[in-house]
Amino acid sequence: MISQRDLKYYSSLLIKKFRNKEKKFIVEGLKIVEEGLASNFNCEVVFATPAFIESSSDLIEKIRHKAKNIIQLKSNEFLKISDTRSPQGIAAVFNISHPTKKLSERKEKFIILIDNISDPGNLGTILRTCDWFGIDTVLISNESVEVLNPKVIRASMGSIFHLNIYENISINDLTTLKENGYQIICSDLRGKDIFNFSVKNKSIITFSNESAGLSEAIKNIADDFITIPKKGKAESLNVSTAAAIILSKITN
């Protein structure tokens, strides 16, 4: 059972300002809940509908070993904490967790920078792609969509739990990384052919808004530009598709 007051509280986490205030976020769907429970993120509560519990009793038992608290919600109650049209009937609330290392202490070969990407589906897919190719750290600029937006989380398929994600990245942050030996390489239509380009160690690969392009501030501090050669008549590639191609090349 859950009180209406608590239900209202948890449903407020679907809104950015309440996520920021409470330092918590809600995820939905079995795959993403399982990824969260297997991570270092602290889970406050798992919600499940009677239908889900009845059809997935074995899974619920496994979840009980990892979650401190499981609350059953009626279907109409679950809809209030759901951001999807056809919810699976399982969701969870996690405390927001930040990387333990300072950004200036990062030393891995590749870091990804997200510059002014506003579409949550694109951002989530890029995060999932980074996870697939073994990229550990992702930087997200001030102008980009919030990483804990429910649509971003769903598109990431739980990869937000596997990555070191730094939001609200400024030019000063990037300048510090450059001083620590990183070069900034930006994907851009007028860049060099990625298939003939040798990416050195300690590189920050930047993906930007496909319609607006790179922000001027990042252009001004970039060390190089890369592109995927066009062979057909399409005007542009979706940024998440471009990211997959480029990451496949540089991590090979």
C-alpha positions as CSV (number, residue, x, y, z in Angstrom):
1,M,0.0,0.0,0.0
2,I,1.1,3.6,-0.6
3,S,-0.4,6.8,0.6
4,Q,-1.6,9.4,-1.9
5,R,1.0,11.8,-0.4
6,D,3.8,9.4,-1.2
7,L,2.4,8.6,-4.6
8,K,2.4,12.3,-5.4
9,Y,6.0,12.6,-4.1
10,Y,7.3,9.9,-6.3
11,S,5.4,11.0,-9.3
12,S,7.0,14.4,-9.0
13,L,10.3,12.8,-9.9
14,L,9.1,12.8,-13.5
15,I,9.8,16.5,-13.4
16,K,13.4,17.9,-13.6
17,K,13.2,20.5,-10.9
18,F,12.0,17.9,-8.4
19,R,14.7,15.4,-9.4
20,N,17.3,18.1,-8.8
21,K,15.7,19.1,-5.5
22,E,15.3,15.5,-4.1
23,K,18.5,14.1,-5.7
24,K,16.5,11.1,-6.9
25,F,15.2,9.8,-10.2
26,I,12.8,7.2,-11.4
27,V,13.4,4.5,-14.0
28,E,10.9,2.2,-15.7
29,G,11.0,-1.2,-17.3
30,L,12.4,-4.5,-16.2
31,K,15.7,-4.2,-18.1
32,I,16.6,-0.8,-16.8
33,V,15.5,-1.6,-13.2
34,E,17.7,-4.7,-13.3
35,E,20.7,-2.7,-14.6
36,G,20.2,-0.1,-11.8
37,L,20.0,-2.8,-9.1
38,A,23.2,-4.4,-10.4
39,S,25.0,-1.0,-10.3
40,N,26.5,1.0,-7.4
41,F,23.4,3.3,-7.4
42,N,21.4,3.2,-4.3
43,C,17.8,2.0,-4.8
44,E,15.2,3.5,-2.5
45,V,12.1,1.6,-3.7
46,V,10.8,-0.7,-6.5
47,F,7.2,-0.4,-7.6
48,A,5.3,-3.2,-9.3
49,T,1.8,-3.8,-10.4
50,P,-0.2,-7.0,-9.4
51,A,-0.2,-8.1,-13.0
52,F,3.6,-7.9,-13.2
53,I,4.1,-9.7,-9.9
54,E,1.8,-12.5,-11.0
55,S,3.4,-12.9,-14.4
56,S,7.0,-12.5,-13.2
57,S,7.2,-14.2,-9.8
58,D,10.7,-15.6,-10.3
59,L,12.0,-12.2,-11.3
60,I,10.4,-10.5,-8.3
61,E,12.1,-13.0,-6.0
62,K,15.4,-12.1,-7.5
63,I,14.7,-8.4,-7.2
64,R,13.8,-8.9,-3.5
65,H,17.3,-9.9,-2.9
66,K,18.7,-6.6,-4.2
67,A,15.9,-4.1,-3.4
68,K,15.4,-2.9,0.2
69,N,11.7,-2.1,-0.5
70,I,9.1,-3.3,-3.0
71,I,5.7,-1.6,-3.1
72,Q,2.8,-3.0,-5.0
73,L,0.8,-0.4,-6.9
74,K,-2.6,-0.7,-8.5
75,S,-2.5,-0.1,-12.3
76,N,-4.1,3.3,-12.0
77,E,-1.5,4.3,-9.3
78,F,1.4,3.0,-11.4
79,L,0.3,5.2,-14.3
80,K,1.0,8.3,-12.1
81,I,4.7,7.4,-11.8
82,S,4.9,6.2,-15.4
83,D,6.2,8.2,-18.4
84,T,5.2,5.6,-21.0
85,R,1.9,4.9,-22.8
86,S,2.1,1.1,-22.2
87,P,4.1,0.5,-19.0
88,Q,5.5,-2.9,-18.2
89,G,4.4,-2.5,-14.6
90,I,7.8,-2.2,-12.9
91,A,9.7,0.9,-11.9
92,A,12.3,2.0,-9.3
93,V,13.6,5.1,-7.6
94,F,17.4,5.6,-7.3
95,N,19.5,8.3,-5.6
96,I,21.4,10.4,-8.0
97,S,25.1,9.4,-8.0
98,H,28.0,11.4,-9.4
99,P,31.4,10.2,-10.6
100,T,33.9,9.7,-7.7
101,K,36.8,11.2,-9.6
102,K,37.1,14.9,-10.4
103,L,36.9,15.6,-14.1
104,S,40.5,16.9,-14.0
105,E,41.7,13.4,-12.8
106,R,40.4,11.5,-15.8
107,K,43.1,9.7,-17.8
108,E,41.4,7.3,-20.1
109,K,42.2,7.3,-23.8
110,F,38.8,8.5,-25.1
111,I,36.2,10.8,-23.6
112,I,33.0,11.7,-25.4
113,L,31.6,15.3,-25.3
114,I,27.9,15.9,-26.1
115,D,27.5,19.5,-27.4
116,N,24.0,21.0,-27.5
117,I,22.0,17.8,-28.2
118,S,18.5,18.4,-27.2
119,D,16.7,15.2,-28.4
120,P,16.5,12.8,-25.5
121,G,16.3,9.8,-27.8
122,N,19.5,10.8,-29.5
123,L,21.3,11.3,-26.2
124,G,20.2,8.1,-24.7
125,T,21.2,6.1,-27.8
126,I,24.7,7.8,-27.8
127,L,25.1,6.8,-24.2
128,R,24.1,3.2,-25.0
129,T,26.6,3.2,-27.9
130,C,29.4,4.6,-25.7
131,D,28.7,1.8,-23.3
132,W,28.8,-0.8,-26.1
133,F,32.2,0.4,-27.3
134,G,33.7,0.6,-23.9
135,I,33.8,4.3,-23.4
136,D,33.7,5.1,-19.7
137,T,33.3,8.9,-19.5
138,V,30.8,11.2,-21.2
139,L,30.7,15.0,-20.8
140,I,27.4,16.8,-21.5
141,S,27.2,20.6,-22.2
142,N,24.9,23.0,-20.4
143,E,22.7,23.3,-23.5
144,S,22.0,19.6,-23.9
145,V,19.0,17.7,-22.6
146,E,19.2,16.4,-19.0
147,V,20.7,12.9,-18.7
148,L,18.0,11.8,-16.2
149,N,15.2,12.8,-18.5
150,P,13.0,9.6,-18.5
151,K,13.2,9.4,-22.3
152,V,17.0,9.6,-22.2
153,I,17.1,6.8,-19.6
154,R,14.8,4.5,-21.7
155,A,16.8,5.1,-24.9
156,S,20.1,4.3,-23.0
157,M,18.6,0.9,-21.9
158,G,20.3,1.3,-18.6
159,S,23.7,2.4,-19.8
160,I,23.5,5.5,-17.6
161,F,24.3,3.1,-14.7
162,H,27.6,2.1,-16.4
163,L,29.1,5.4,-17.3
164,N,30.9,8.3,-15.6
165,I,28.7,11.2,-16.7
166,Y,29.6,14.8,-16.1
167,E,26.9,17.4,-16.8
168,N,27.0,21.2,-17.2
169,I,30.4,21.0,-18.8
170,S,31.9,24.5,-19.4
171,I,34.7,25.8,-21.7
172,N,36.9,26.1,-18.5
173,D,36.4,22.4,-17.9
174,L,37.5,21.6,-21.4
175,T,40.5,24.0,-21.2
176,T,41.6,22.2,-18.1
177,L,41.4,18.8,-19.9
178,K,43.4,20.3,-22.8
179,E,46.1,21.4,-20.3
180,N,46.2,17.8,-19.0
181,G,47.1,16.5,-22.5
182,Y,43.7,16.0,-24.2
183,Q,43.0,17.1,-27.7
184,I,39.4,18.0,-28.8
185,I,38.2,16.4,-32.0
186,C,34.8,17.5,-33.3
187,S,32.6,15.6,-35.7
188,D,31.6,18.1,-38.5
189,L,30.5,17.9,-42.1
190,R,33.6,19.8,-43.2
191,G,36.0,17.6,-41.2
192,K,38.6,15.1,-42.3
193,D,37.7,11.6,-43.5
194,I,37.4,9.5,-40.3
195,F,38.5,6.4,-42.2
196,N,41.8,8.1,-43.0
197,F,42.2,9.8,-39.7
198,S,44.5,8.6,-36.9
199,V,43.1,9.5,-33.5
200,K,45.8,9.9,-30.9
201,N,45.7,9.0,-27.2
202,K,43.8,11.2,-24.8
203,S,41.2,12.6,-27.2
204,I,37.8,14.2,-26.5
205,I,35.5,13.2,-29.3
206,T,32.6,15.7,-29.7
207,F,29.1,15.1,-31.1
208,S,26.8,18.0,-31.6
209,N,23.3,19.0,-32.6
210,E,22.8,17.8,-36.2
211,S,20.9,20.8,-37.4
212,A,22.6,23.6,-35.4
213,G,26.1,22.1,-35.5
214,L,28.9,22.8,-33.1
215,S,28.8,25.7,-30.7
216,E,31.2,28.5,-31.6
217,A,32.9,28.3,-28.2
218,I,33.9,24.6,-28.8
219,K,34.8,25.3,-32.4
220,N,37.3,27.9,-31.2
221,I,39.2,25.5,-28.9
222,A,38.9,22.4,-31.1
223,D,42.2,20.8,-32.3
224,D,40.8,18.9,-35.3
225,F,37.6,18.0,-37.1
226,I,36.4,14.7,-38.5
227,T,33.5,13.6,-40.7
228,I,32.0,10.5,-42.3
229,P,32.3,10.8,-46.1
230,K,28.9,11.1,-47.9
231,K,28.2,8.8,-50.8
232,G,24.5,9.2,-51.4
233,K,22.1,12.1,-51.5
234,A,21.0,12.3,-47.8
235,E,21.5,15.8,-46.4
236,S,22.9,14.5,-43.1
237,L,23.3,11.6,-40.7
238,N,21.4,11.3,-37.4
239,V,23.9,12.2,-34.7
240,S,23.4,8.9,-32.9
241,T,24.1,7.0,-36.1
242,A,27.2,9.1,-36.8
243,A,28.4,8.5,-33.2
244,A,28.1,4.7,-33.7
245,I,30.1,4.8,-36.9
246,I,32.8,7.0,-35.5
247,L,33.1,5.1,-32.2
248,S,33.4,1.8,-34.1
249,K,36.3,3.2,-36.1
250,I,38.3,4.9,-33.3
251,T,37.9,2.0,-30.8
252,N,38.8,-0.7,-33.4
